Amino acid sequence: MNNIVMRKITVTSEYQPLVSTGLVASVTISTPPSNAGNVLFKGDDGSDVPWIPGQWHEFKSIDLSAVEVKGTPGDVVTVVGGTW
């Protein structure tokens, strides 16, 4: 069964996953141009990977619970796609 994934995640100053439980989907993850600062994604080696406001990338079959973000409290990350 295919499901649409549409989420807006408000970032905090501490790392948090995009979703709390395992969810594998093909999605576009973006940091809106209206964000005040960079959003930091936790890299596979634990490093901070900055995304500037307005940056976006497409991912196929990614587990969204494995993607962690932090940044300026109140900034957001959007996730749009589905489980197809």
PyMOL CGO cylinders between C-alpha atoms (Angstrom):
from pymol import cmd
from pymol.cgo import CYLINDER

trace = [
    CYLINDER, 0.00, 0.00, 0.00, 1.32, 3.44, -0.93, 0.3, 1, 1, 1, 1, 1, 1,
    CYLINDER, 1.32, 3.44, -0.93, 0.95, 6.39, 1.41, 0.3, 1, 1, 1, 1, 1, 1,
    CYLINDER, 0.95, 6.39, 1.41, 1.67, 10.08, 1.01, 0.3, 1, 1, 1, 1, 1, 1,
    CYLINDER, 1.67, 10.08, 1.01, 4.22, 11.59, 3.39, 0.3, 1, 1, 1, 1, 1, 1,
    CYLINDER, 4.22, 11.59, 3.39, 3.84, 15.33, 4.05, 0.3, 1, 1, 1, 1, 1, 1,
    CYLINDER, 3.84, 15.33, 4.05, 5.46, 16.73, 7.18, 0.3, 1, 1, 1, 1, 1, 1,
    CYLINDER, 5.46, 16.73, 7.18, 6.78, 19.97, 8.61, 0.3, 1, 1, 1, 1, 1, 1,
    CYLINDER, 6.78, 19.97, 8.61, 9.33, 19.45, 11.37, 0.3, 1, 1, 1, 1, 1, 1,
    CYLINDER, 9.33, 19.45, 11.37, 10.22, 22.35, 13.65, 0.3, 1, 1, 1, 1, 1, 1,
    CYLINDER, 10.22, 22.35, 13.65, 13.90, 22.11, 14.56, 0.3, 1, 1, 1, 1, 1, 1,
    CYLINDER, 13.90, 22.11, 14.56, 15.35, 22.63, 18.02, 0.3, 1, 1, 1, 1, 1, 1,
    CYLINDER, 15.35, 22.63, 18.02, 18.88, 23.27, 19.29, 0.3, 1, 1, 1, 1, 1, 1,
    CYLINDER, 18.88, 23.27, 19.29, 19.31, 19.51, 19.93, 0.3, 1, 1, 1, 1, 1, 1,
    CYLINDER, 19.31, 19.51, 19.93, 19.38, 16.74, 17.34, 0.3, 1, 1, 1, 1, 1, 1,
    CYLINDER, 19.38, 16.74, 17.34, 16.01, 15.05, 16.73, 0.3, 1, 1, 1, 1, 1, 1,
    CYLINDER, 16.01, 15.05, 16.73, 14.94, 12.50, 14.10, 0.3, 1, 1, 1, 1, 1, 1,
    CYLINDER, 14.94, 12.50, 14.10, 12.58, 13.58, 11.31, 0.3, 1, 1, 1, 1, 1, 1,
    CYLINDER, 12.58, 13.58, 11.31, 10.11, 10.90, 12.51, 0.3, 1, 1, 1, 1, 1, 1,
    CYLINDER, 10.11, 10.90, 12.51, 9.98, 9.00, 15.81, 0.3, 1, 1, 1, 1, 1, 1,
    CYLINDER, 9.98, 9.00, 15.81, 9.49, 5.50, 14.37, 0.3, 1, 1, 1, 1, 1, 1,
    CYLINDER, 9.49, 5.50, 14.37, 10.83, 3.77, 11.27, 0.3, 1, 1, 1, 1, 1, 1,
    CYLINDER, 10.83, 3.77, 11.27, 9.32, 5.10, 8.03, 0.3, 1, 1, 1, 1, 1, 1,
    CYLINDER, 9.32, 5.10, 8.03, 10.91, 4.25, 4.69, 0.3, 1, 1, 1, 1, 1, 1,
    CYLINDER, 10.91, 4.25, 4.69, 9.84, 6.59, 1.87, 0.3, 1, 1, 1, 1, 1, 1,
    CYLINDER, 9.84, 6.59, 1.87, 10.99, 8.34, -1.28, 0.3, 1, 1, 1, 1, 1, 1,
    CYLINDER, 10.99, 8.34, -1.28, 10.88, 12.04, -0.47, 0.3, 1, 1, 1, 1, 1, 1,
    CYLINDER, 10.88, 12.04, -0.47, 12.15, 15.54, -1.08, 0.3, 1, 1, 1, 1, 1, 1,
    CYLINDER, 12.15, 15.54, -1.08, 13.63, 17.02, 2.09, 0.3, 1, 1, 1, 1, 1, 1,
    CYLINDER, 13.63, 17.02, 2.09, 13.96, 20.80, 2.12, 0.3, 1, 1, 1, 1, 1, 1,
    CYLINDER, 13.96, 20.80, 2.12, 14.86, 23.73, 4.33, 0.3, 1, 1, 1, 1, 1, 1,
    CYLINDER, 14.86, 23.73, 4.33, 12.57, 26.62, 3.35, 0.3, 1, 1, 1, 1, 1, 1,
    CYLINDER, 12.57, 26.62, 3.35, 14.09, 29.95, 2.28, 0.3, 1, 1, 1, 1, 1, 1,
    CYLINDER, 14.09, 29.95, 2.28, 12.25, 31.62, 5.19, 0.3, 1, 1, 1, 1, 1, 1,
    CYLINDER, 12.25, 31.62, 5.19, 14.45, 29.85, 7.78, 0.3, 1, 1, 1, 1, 1, 1,
    CYLINDER, 14.45, 29.85, 7.78, 16.58, 32.19, 9.91, 0.3, 1, 1, 1, 1, 1, 1,
    CYLINDER, 16.58, 32.19, 9.91, 19.70, 30.02, 9.73, 0.3, 1, 1, 1, 1, 1, 1,
    CYLINDER, 19.70, 30.02, 9.73, 21.24, 26.81, 8.48, 0.3, 1, 1, 1, 1, 1, 1,
    CYLINDER, 21.24, 26.81, 8.48, 19.72, 23.49, 9.52, 0.3, 1, 1, 1, 1, 1, 1,
    CYLINDER, 19.72, 23.49, 9.52, 22.34, 20.96, 10.60, 0.3, 1, 1, 1, 1, 1, 1,
    CYLINDER, 22.34, 20.96, 10.60, 21.88, 17.35, 9.55, 0.3, 1, 1, 1, 1, 1, 1,
    CYLINDER, 21.88, 17.35, 9.55, 23.84, 14.68, 11.43, 0.3, 1, 1, 1, 1, 1, 1,
    CYLINDER, 23.84, 14.68, 11.43, 26.20, 13.07, 8.92, 0.3, 1, 1, 1, 1, 1, 1,
    CYLINDER, 26.20, 13.07, 8.92, 26.82, 9.33, 8.78, 0.3, 1, 1, 1, 1, 1, 1,
    CYLINDER, 26.82, 9.33, 8.78, 30.14, 9.96, 10.61, 0.3, 1, 1, 1, 1, 1, 1,
    CYLINDER, 30.14, 9.96, 10.61, 28.46, 12.15, 13.27, 0.3, 1, 1, 1, 1, 1, 1,
    CYLINDER, 28.46, 12.15, 13.27, 29.58, 15.45, 11.74, 0.3, 1, 1, 1, 1, 1, 1,
    CYLINDER, 29.58, 15.45, 11.74, 27.31, 18.46, 11.26, 0.3, 1, 1, 1, 1, 1, 1,
    CYLINDER, 27.31, 18.46, 11.26, 26.21, 18.88, 7.63, 0.3, 1, 1, 1, 1, 1, 1,
    CYLINDER, 26.21, 18.88, 7.63, 24.75, 22.39, 7.11, 0.3, 1, 1, 1, 1, 1, 1,
    CYLINDER, 24.75, 22.39, 7.11, 21.86, 23.02, 4.72, 0.3, 1, 1, 1, 1, 1, 1,
    CYLINDER, 21.86, 23.02, 4.72, 21.30, 26.66, 3.83, 0.3, 1, 1, 1, 1, 1, 1,
    CYLINDER, 21.30, 26.66, 3.83, 17.78, 28.10, 3.70, 0.3, 1, 1, 1, 1, 1, 1,
    CYLINDER, 17.78, 28.10, 3.70, 16.21, 27.06, 0.38, 0.3, 1, 1, 1, 1, 1, 1,
    CYLINDER, 16.21, 27.06, 0.38, 18.30, 23.89, -0.03, 0.3, 1, 1, 1, 1, 1, 1,
    CYLINDER, 18.30, 23.89, -0.03, 16.56, 20.63, -0.99, 0.3, 1, 1, 1, 1, 1, 1,
    CYLINDER, 16.56, 20.63, -0.99, 17.45, 17.08, -2.03, 0.3, 1, 1, 1, 1, 1, 1,
    CYLINDER, 17.45, 17.08, -2.03, 15.51, 14.05, -3.26, 0.3, 1, 1, 1, 1, 1, 1,
    CYLINDER, 15.51, 14.05, -3.26, 15.96, 10.68, -1.55, 0.3, 1, 1, 1, 1, 1, 1,
    CYLINDER, 15.96, 10.68, -1.55, 14.72, 7.25, -2.63, 0.3, 1, 1, 1, 1, 1, 1,
    CYLINDER, 14.72, 7.25, -2.63, 13.77, 4.65, 0.00, 0.3, 1, 1, 1, 1, 1, 1,
    CYLINDER, 13.77, 4.65, 0.00, 15.26, 6.49, 2.98, 0.3, 1, 1, 1, 1, 1, 1,
    CYLINDER, 15.26, 6.49, 2.98, 14.42, 5.64, 6.60, 0.3, 1, 1, 1, 1, 1, 1,
    CYLINDER, 14.42, 5.64, 6.60, 13.31, 9.02, 7.92, 0.3, 1, 1, 1, 1, 1, 1,
    CYLINDER, 13.31, 9.02, 7.92, 13.85, 7.93, 11.53, 0.3, 1, 1, 1, 1, 1, 1,
    CYLINDER, 13.85, 7.93, 11.53, 17.61, 7.71, 10.77, 0.3, 1, 1, 1, 1, 1, 1,
    CYLINDER, 17.61, 7.71, 10.77, 17.81, 11.36, 9.64, 0.3, 1, 1, 1, 1, 1, 1,
    CYLINDER, 17.81, 11.36, 9.64, 18.54, 13.74, 12.52, 0.3, 1, 1, 1, 1, 1, 1,
    CYLINDER, 18.54, 13.74, 12.52, 18.39, 17.55, 12.41, 0.3, 1, 1, 1, 1, 1, 1,
    CYLINDER, 18.39, 17.55, 12.41, 18.99, 20.56, 14.63, 0.3, 1, 1, 1, 1, 1, 1,
    CYLINDER, 18.99, 20.56, 14.63, 19.31, 24.29, 14.11, 0.3, 1, 1, 1, 1, 1, 1,
    CYLINDER, 19.31, 24.29, 14.11, 17.82, 27.63, 15.00, 0.3, 1, 1, 1, 1, 1, 1,
    CYLINDER, 17.82, 27.63, 15.00, 14.76, 26.89, 17.18, 0.3, 1, 1, 1, 1, 1, 1,
    CYLINDER, 14.76, 26.89, 17.18, 11.62, 27.62, 15.18, 0.3, 1, 1, 1, 1, 1, 1,
    CYLINDER, 11.62, 27.62, 15.18, 13.16, 26.95, 11.75, 0.3, 1, 1, 1, 1, 1, 1,
    CYLINDER, 13.16, 26.95, 11.75, 11.63, 24.06, 9.83, 0.3, 1, 1, 1, 1, 1, 1,
    CYLINDER, 11.63, 24.06, 9.83, 12.39, 21.12, 7.57, 0.3, 1, 1, 1, 1, 1, 1,
    CYLINDER, 12.39, 21.12, 7.57, 9.75, 19.88, 5.15, 0.3, 1, 1, 1, 1, 1, 1,
    CYLINDER, 9.75, 19.88, 5.15, 9.39, 16.31, 3.93, 0.3, 1, 1, 1, 1, 1, 1,
    CYLINDER, 9.39, 16.31, 3.93, 7.16, 15.55, 0.94, 0.3, 1, 1, 1, 1, 1, 1,
    CYLINDER, 7.16, 15.55, 0.94, 6.85, 12.26, -0.95, 0.3, 1, 1, 1, 1, 1, 1,
    CYLINDER, 6.85, 12.26, -0.95, 5.48, 8.82, -0.34, 0.3, 1, 1, 1, 1, 1, 1,
    CYLINDER, 5.48, 8.82, -0.34, 6.05, 5.14, 0.34, 0.3, 1, 1, 1, 1, 1, 1,
    CYLINDER, 6.05, 5.14, 0.34, 6.06, 4.11, -3.32, 0.3, 1, 1, 1, 1, 1, 1,
]
cmd.load_cgo(trace, "trace")
